[in-house]
Amino acid sequence: MLDFLELEETVGRAWHRLAGDTRTWPRYPDAAVLLEDVLPVLSVCFRGFGGERTVQLVPARGKTSQHRLKFRQRMGLGEEKLIHPARDEASVMLPPVLDLMPEQSLNLDLYVWLAAAMAVMPLQPMAETDPLKADLALLDAASALEAQVLKTFPGLVDRYSRLCRALLSERRRGSLPRVEGLLEDRIIDLLRCGAGLAPLSAGDDLPDRAPAGYLPILPVPLWPNAVVREEWAGRQEVDQPVGSSEADAQAAGRHVAIREKDSAAKGERSPFILNRFEKILAMAEMVNVDRPADDSDDHDASAADELDEMVLGERKGRPAAKFRFDLDLPPEVLIHSAIEAELTYPEW
């Protein structure tokens, strides 16, 4: 009854009710479908749709989305991570859980649709640097992919129509700037076309370049992205074995990583300096820190889940955490007398 006297707890609960749960897409936990439960079926479907045998189906990781947030989202989140389906030459990355639709059958249909779409989608890199042109290219690619999938697999027409109708009822963007609103109208028209409904927008003209303050569109879960990985030369060095620990035995999430580019500055032993005065502010996307040993706690490894992209690098030299053992016998153990036996061999 006197909980209101705990000011910190009271304010925290009020803040959580106001801005704690402000994600863009709704969630329906009761209708959730786990990827691990349907992975054997999806693997057969993907290869039956014509997907490559060497491609693996793996869970996708959340990445920061640059779409425009509402006021409550900006206060509570600052930025939003979305798990969007994508594929590259070696992997098909699917959301580990689908709870976007209010019915479990719709979430399962979304998995099947993504398997079919990523089995036939072309892996073309995005060459546009302007954000508006990049969004328009994404919509054109999504429209072409939709037509290709439905033409190749006519049995998915009804399933795709149900998914589009469900997404139309779940996608609520609110008030947007003019150009972003026009892009959102095109997305709604594409979904209405997939659902068998008439378009609503008049097709207003768009500027040639993105205006100031333009933010990209909110991704549509029906339309996966194509990711092209760069190829690197093979390594000649042999990986050094590492010791095992209890944390290694625990189950860990799967991460998709890329190899670090070779550069002359990679081998520099640059110090990492922290200034304790808060008046000096700095921001950097990458700092080359010399870490000869992993001296952080085991629970700090969870910081990898917060990374949008993980890059694997290679360090020259042996890590300082390795130990060198002296295998010479102590003097009291040595036997100086000659070995006597029926058959002896000379010492090496």
C-alpha positions in Angstrom: 0.0 0.0 0.0 3.0 2.3 0.6 4.7 1.4 -2.6 4.1 5.0 -3.9 6.7 6.1 -1.3 9.4 4.4 -3.3 9.9 7.2 -5.7 12.4 5.5 -7.9 10.2 2.4 -8.4 7.0 4.4 -8.9 8.6 6.6 -11.6 10.2 3.5 -13.2 6.8 1.8 -13.5 5.2 4.9 -14.9 7.9 5.3 -17.5 7.7 1.7 -18.5 3.9 2.0 -19.0 4.5 5.2 -21.1 7.4 4.3 -23.3 8.6 0.8 -22.3 6.7 -1.2 -24.8 6.5 0.9 -28.0 7.8 -1.4 -30.7 6.6 -0.7 -34.2 5.3 -4.2 -35.0 2.8 -5.8 -32.7 3.5 -9.2 -31.0 1.2 -12.1 -30.5 3.0 -14.6 -28.2 0.1 -17.1 -28.2 0.4 -17.4 -32.0 4.2 -17.6 -32.1 6.0 -20.1 -34.3 9.6 -21.0 -33.5 12.1 -21.5 -36.3 13.7 -24.5 -34.6 10.3 -26.3 -34.6 9.7 -25.9 -38.3 13.3 -25.9 -39.6 13.3 -29.5 -40.9 10.1 -28.7 -42.9 11.4 -25.4 -44.2 14.7 -27.0 -45.3 12.7 -29.5 -47.4 10.5 -26.7 -48.7 13.4 -24.5 -49.6 15.2 -27.2 -51.6 11.9 -28.3 -53.1 11.3 -24.7 -54.3 14.7 -24.9 -56.1 17.0 -23.6 -53.5 20.7 -24.6 -53.5 21.6 -27.7 -51.5 24.7 -26.0 -50.0 22.8 -23.1 -48.6 22.0 -23.3 -44.8 18.9 -22.0 -43.1 20.0 -20.1 -40.0 18.4 -17.7 -37.5 18.7 -14.0 -38.3 20.0 -11.4 -35.9 18.4 -8.0 -35.1 19.9 -5.0 -36.8 19.2 -1.3 -36.1 16.6 0.0 -38.5 16.7 3.7 -39.6 13.0 4.1 -40.1 11.2 7.1 -38.5 10.1 6.4 -34.9 7.1 7.9 -33.2 7.6 10.3 -30.3 7.1 7.7 -27.6 9.5 5.4 -29.4 12.2 8.1 -29.6 11.8 8.6 -25.8 11.8 4.9 -24.8 13.9 3.3 -27.5 16.1 5.9 -29.2 16.6 3.3 -32.0 14.8 0.1 -32.8 16.3 -3.3 -33.8 14.4 -5.4 -36.2 15.0 -9.0 -37.3 14.4 -8.9 -41.0 14.8 -12.0 -43.3 17.7 -11.9 -45.7 20.0 -14.3 -47.6 23.4 -14.4 -49.2 25.3 -17.0 -51.2 25.7 -19.3 -48.2 22.9 -18.7 -45.8 19.2 -18.1 -45.6 18.6 -16.0 -42.5 15.1 -16.3 -41.1 13.6 -14.8 -37.9 14.1 -17.2 -34.9 10.5 -16.4 -33.9 7.5 -15.2 -35.9 4.7 -13.7 -33.8 3.7 -10.9 -36.1 0.4 -12.3 -37.1 -2.6 -12.9 -34.7 -3.0 -16.5 -36.0 -0.4 -19.3 -35.8 -1.2 -20.5 -39.3 -0.4 -17.1 -40.7 3.0 -17.1 -39.1 3.7 -20.5 -40.4 2.6 -19.4 -43.9 5.0 -16.5 -43.6 7.9 -18.9 -43.0 6.8 -20.9 -46.1 6.5 -17.8 -48.2 10.0 -16.6 -47.2 11.5 -20.0 -48.0 9.9 -19.8 -51.5 10.9 -16.2 -52.1 14.6 -16.7 -51.1 14.8 -19.9 -53.2 14.3 -17.9 -56.4 15.4 -14.4 -55.5 18.4 -12.9 -57.4 21.4 -11.8 -55.3 21.9 -8.4 -56.8 23.9 -5.8 -54.8 22.3 -2.4 -54.0 24.3 0.2 -55.9 22.2 3.2 -54.9 23.7 5.6 -52.4 20.8 8.0 -52.1 18.4 6.8 -49.5 15.3 7.7 -51.5 16.6 5.9 -54.7 17.6 2.9 -52.5 14.1 2.6 -51.1 12.6 2.9 -54.6 15.0 0.2 -55.8 13.9 -2.0 -52.9 10.3 -1.6 -53.8 10.9 -2.4 -57.4 12.9 -5.5 -56.5 10.1 -6.6 -54.1 7.4 -6.2 -56.8 9.5 -8.2 -59.3 10.2 -10.9 -56.7 6.5 -11.2 -55.8 5.5 -11.6 -59.5 8.3 -14.2 -60.0 7.3 -16.3 -57.0 3.6 -16.3 -57.8 4.3 -17.1 -61.4 6.6 -20.0 -60.5 4.5 -21.3 -57.6 0.8 -20.6 -58.4 -0.3 -22.5 -55.3 1.1 -19.7 -53.1 -1.3 -17.1 -54.4 -4.0 -17.6 -51.8 -1.4 -17.8 -49.0 0.3 -14.6 -50.1 -3.1 -12.9 -50.4 -3.9 -13.8 -46.7 -0.5 -12.6 -45.6 -0.9 -9.2 -47.4 -4.4 -8.7 -45.8 -3.0 -9.5 -42.4 0.0 -7.1 -42.8 -2.4 -4.3 -44.0 -4.2 -4.5 -40.7 -0.9 -4.6 -38.6 1.1 -1.8 -40.4 0.3 1.5 -38.8 2.9 4.3 -39.5 1.0 7.4 -38.4 1.9 10.8 -39.6 5.0 11.0 -41.8 6.7 13.8 -43.9 5.5 14.2 -47.4 8.1 12.1 -49.3 8.1 9.4 -46.7 4.3 9.3 -46.8 4.4 8.8 -50.6 6.7 5.9 -50.2 4.5 4.4 -47.5 1.5 4.8 -49.9 3.4 2.8 -52.5 4.0 0.1 -50.0 0.3 0.0 -49.0 -0.7 -0.2 -52.7 1.7 -3.2 -53.2 0.2 -5.0 -50.2 -3.3 -4.2 -51.4 -2.4 -5.5 -54.9 -1.1 -8.7 -53.3 -4.4 -9.0 -51.3 -6.5 -8.5 -54.5 -7.6 -5.0 -53.5 -7.6 -1.8 -55.6 -4.8 0.8 -55.0 -5.6 3.9 -53.0 -2.8 6.4 -53.9 -2.8 8.7 -56.9 0.9 8.0 -57.7 2.3 11.4 -57.0 5.7 12.3 -58.4 8.7 11.9 -56.2 11.8 14.2 -56.1 15.0 13.0 -57.8 17.0 12.9 -54.5 16.1 12.4 -50.9 15.2 15.7 -49.1 16.9 16.8 -45.9 15.9 14.7 -42.9 14.6 11.8 -45.0 14.6 8.5 -43.2 14.3 5.0 -44.9 11.1 3.0 -45.0 10.0 0.5 -42.4 11.0 -3.0 -43.9 8.2 -5.3 -44.9 8.6 -8.8 -43.5 7.2 -10.3 -46.7 10.1 -9.0 -48.8 13.6 -10.4 -47.8 16.8 -8.5 -48.5 19.7 -9.8 -50.6 23.1 -9.5 -49.0 26.2 -9.9 -51.1 29.4 -10.9 -49.2 32.8 -10.0 -50.5 35.2 -12.8 -51.3 38.6 -13.0 -49.5 41.7 -14.9 -50.1 42.2 -18.0 -48.0 44.4 -18.0 -44.9 47.7 -19.8 -44.7 48.1 -19.8 -41.0 46.7 -22.5 -38.7 44.3 -21.5 -36.0 45.7 -21.8 -32.5 43.7 -24.1 -30.2 41.9 -22.4 -27.3 41.0 -23.7 -23.9 37.5 -24.8 -23.0 35.5 -23.4 -20.2 32.0 -23.7 -18.8 30.8 -20.9 -20.9 31.9 -22.7 -24.1 29.7 -25.6 -23.2 26.6 -23.5 -22.9 24.4 -23.0 -25.9 25.1 -19.8 -27.7 23.3 -17.9 -30.4 24.4 -18.0 -34.0 26.2 -14.9 -35.4 26.8 -14.0 -39.0 30.2 -12.4 -39.4 32.4 -11.0 -42.2 36.1 -11.1 -42.5 38.1 -7.9 -41.8 39.7 -6.3 -44.8 43.5 -6.3 -45.0 45.0 -3.0 -44.4 48.4 -1.6 -43.3 46.9 0.0 -40.2 45.5 -3.3 -38.9 48.7 -4.3 -37.3 49.3 -1.1 -35.5 49.5 -1.4 -31.7 47.3 1.7 -31.0 46.5 2.4 -27.4 43.0 2.9 -26.2 42.8 5.9 -24.0 39.8 6.7 -21.8 39.3 10.2 -20.4 37.6 10.4 -17.1 36.4 14.0 -17.6 32.8 14.0 -19.0 33.3 17.4 -20.7 35.3 15.7 -23.5 32.9 13.9 -25.8 33.9 11.6 -28.7 32.3 9.1 -30.9 33.9 6.4 -33.1 32.5 3.5 -35.1 35.7 1.4 -34.8 38.7 1.6 -32.6 41.7 -0.7 -33.2 42.4 -1.9 -29.6 45.3 -4.2 -28.9 43.8 -7.1 -26.9 46.4 -9.8 -26.4 44.2 -11.6 -23.8 40.5 -11.9 -23.1 40.4 -10.5 -19.6 36.7 -9.7 -19.4 34.1 -11.6 -17.6 32.1 -14.4 -19.2 28.9 -12.5 -19.1 30.4 -9.7 -21.1 30.2 -11.9 -24.2 26.5 -11.1 -24.4 27.6 -7.7 -25.8 27.9 -9.4 -29.2 24.1 -9.5 -29.3 24.0 -5.7 -29.5 26.2 -5.5 -32.6 24.6 -4.9 -36.0 27.5 -6.5 -37.8 30.4 -8.6 -36.5 33.8 -8.5 -38.2 36.3 -11.2 -37.7 39.9 -10.0 -37.7 43.3 -11.7 -37.3 46.0 -10.7 -34.9 49.7 -11.2 -35.5 51.6 -12.9 -32.7 50.5 -15.3 -29.9 48.1 -14.1 -27.3 49.6 -13.4 -23.8 47.0 -15.7 -22.2 48.9 -18.8 -23.4 51.3 -20.4 -20.9 54.6 -22.1 -21.6 55.4 -25.2 -19.5 58.9 -26.5 -18.6 58.7 -30.3 -19.1 62.2 -31.0 -17.8 62.3 -33.4 -14.9 63.4 -32.1 -11.5 66.9 -33.3 -10.3 65.4 -35.7 -7.6 63.5 -37.6 -10.2 66.5 -38.2 -12.6 68.0 -41.7 -12.6 71.7 -41.5 -13.5 72.3 -45.3 -13.7 72.4 -47.0 -17.0 69.3 -48.8 -18.2 69.7 -52.5 -18.1 67.6 -54.7 -20.4 67.9 -57.7 -22.8 67.5 -55.4 -25.8 68.4 -51.7 -25.7 68.4 -49.0 -28.3 70.9 -46.1 -28.5 69.7 -42.7 -27.3 68.4 -40.4 -30.1 
